[in-house]
């Protein structure tokens, strides 16, 4: 690529150019945590419970009691019930392989469990070295499901102003529109990153455009920049080039840095076909309402965005169009209005359409968290009660709903027995129901998982067991019983019940 010299341009413009703000200010999202964190009641086989009760505080208030980055967490043992020895019996390589194989969209109960494991404050494996590889793998797992905010909180708690963590910090900050702080650090401490493109960008962001141009010219002369990064940076540093230059080709595997540069030079990219974490960019108030809602749906599907925030976007204004996302918005607004008016008949009419809209986006569990309690407070017509009952079973108050209801069908009776933790084999009529009943009838972990528990590989055993439920959420049922038995044996009763209910209610069986 022909080298583009920018030193002369910036030298002539001087202070006026240095005063530019090439990127608009971006407000930080209000929520402290977007992770759907579970509160497992763990009774480790070789350790006493770490707490008599479990409390769930905001994740941004947990103090770090170790300087080792790999052991950092946002959720202490008093919150999760998990011992700090969670990972000690496993090897780093085995855990990194498990983290890399986590599903990008598992059952919501399993995703919530993954958040707990990834954010838990626990000692790193004994063979972990000083490269923060264990923490990096956790950060990458969070990023794959779009959980940028908790990943940022985790890395900031670890102390990102180190060479081993800085690049990940910058990437996460770019995804969340929070690049000002890491860029300031890099501008003042260039040794934090070997990425010359990041140094150029951050030096300019810090106001030193002349130095940024000099670094750019040196890097370009040494062919130290990719063609696309060189062109994007040239346009970023010299906006007058944008009108004359050929629009850059969008790479197939775009990086957060390139994504932000495209935006900086006036060609923001849609995020719908990009990895889920990029959807965060549409929630900064800089995108249209349609893009915001669609991004929120993608993130809420994995628990990376609270259901309440999704509802806030659904009800923000009246849609002026129809089809696709607009029909989903109308359906949710119709139900929300009926619930606010307290008209049971209108609610019954609006409920099927709203439920169908959420099913189309795999948002049944966020829907249940938003509306189950409000539906349960109304005396709905008989025709609406079966659907309202199943929605309630997908909420966190599933057991209360099961005990209040009077099931009149085999399916409803089996669902109720799962919600109360005692499914009867006599009521099981499908292969899935039989597998679930088998799992709840067992009184110990599956033999394969028990061997891991005996070796002190608690966290790894939980990951392996939960992966069986993920793979079994479609047609295959091998491993369901073993997975549920193991989760219950280590005290994850709530996760086991909710996962079983979700297998029954979300898989179409």
HUVENUR-V673852 format. One record per residue. BURIAL is b if it has 24 or more other ideal C-beta (glycine too) atoms within 12 Angstrom, else e. Layout:
BEGIN
((BURIAL) (BURIAL))
END
This chain:
BEGIN
((e) (e) (e) (b) (e) (b) (b) (e) (b) (b) (e) (e) (e) (e) (e) (e) (b) (e) (e) (e) (e) (b) (b) (e) (e) (b) (e) (e) (b) (e) (b) (e) (b) (b) (b) (b) (b) (b) (b) (b) (b) (b) (b) (b) (b) (e) (e) (e) (e) (b) (e) (e) (e) (b) (e) (b) (e) (e) (b) (e) (e) (b) (e) (b) (e) (e) (e) (b) (b) (b) (b) (b) (b) (b) (b) (b) (b) (b) (b) (b) (b) (b) (b) (b) (b) (b) (b) (b) (b) (b) (b) (b) (e) (b) (b) (b) (e) (b) (b) (e) (e) (b) (b) (b) (b) (b) (b) (b) (b) (b) (b) (b) (b) (b) (b) (b) (b) (b) (b) (b) (b) (b) (b) (b) (b) (e) (e) (b) (e) (e) (e) (b) (b) (b) (b) (b) (b) (b) (b) (b) (b) (b) (b) (b) (b) (b) (b) (b) (b) (b) (b) (b) (b) (b) (b) (b) (b) (b) (e) (b) (b) (b) (e) (b) (b) (b) (b) (b) (b) (b) (b) (b) (b) (b) (b) (b) (b) (b) (b) (b) (b) (b) (b) (e) (b) (b) (b) (e) (e) (b) (e) (b) (b) (e) (b) (b) (b) (b) (b) (b) (b) (b) (b) (b) (b) (b) (e) (b) (b) (b) (b) (b) (b) (b) (b) (b) (b) (e) (b) (b) (e) (e) (e) (e) (b) (b) (e) (b) (b) (b) (b) (b) (b) (b) (b) (b) (b) (b) (b) (e) (b) (e) (e) (e) (b) (e) (e) (b) (e) (e) (e) (e) (e) (b) (b) (b) (b) (b) (b) (b) (b) (b) (b) (b) (b) (e) (e) (b) (b) (e) (b) (e) (e) (b) (b) (b) (b) (b) (b) (b) (b) (b) (b) (b) (e) (e) (b) (e) (b) (b) (b) (b) (b) (b) (b) (b) (b) (b) (b) (b) (b) (b) (b) (b) (b) (b) (b) (e) (b) (b) (b) (b) (b) (b) (b) (e) (e) (e) (b) (e) (e) (e) (e) (e) (b) (e) (e) (b) (b) (b) (b) (b) (b) (b) (b) (b) (e) (b) (b) (e) (e) (e) (e) (b) (e) (e) (b) (b) (e) (b) (b) (e) (b) (b) (b) (e) (b) (b) (b) (e) (b) (b) (b) (b) (b) (b) (b) (b) (b) (b) (b) (b) (e) (b) (b) (b) (e) (b) (e) (b) (e) (e) (e) (b) (b) (b) (b) (b) (b) (b) (b) (b) (b) (b) (b) (b) (b) (b) (b) (e) (b) (b) (e) (e) (b) (e) (b) (e) (e) (e) (b) (b) (b) (b) (b) (b) (b) (b) (b) (b) (b) (b) (b) (e) (e) (e) (b) (b) (e) (e) (e) (b) (b) (b) (b) (b) (b) (b) (b) (b) (e) (b) (e) (e) (b) (b) (e) (e) (b) (b) (e) (b) (b) (e) (e) (b) (b) (b) (b) (b) (b) (b) (b) (b) (b) (b) (b) (b) (b) (b) (b) (b) (b) (e) (e) (e) (b) (e) (b) (b) (b) (b) (b) (b) (b) (b) (b) (b) (b) (b) (b) (b) (b) (b) (b) (b) (b) (b) (b) (b) (b) (b) (b) (b) (b) (b) (b) (e) (b))
END
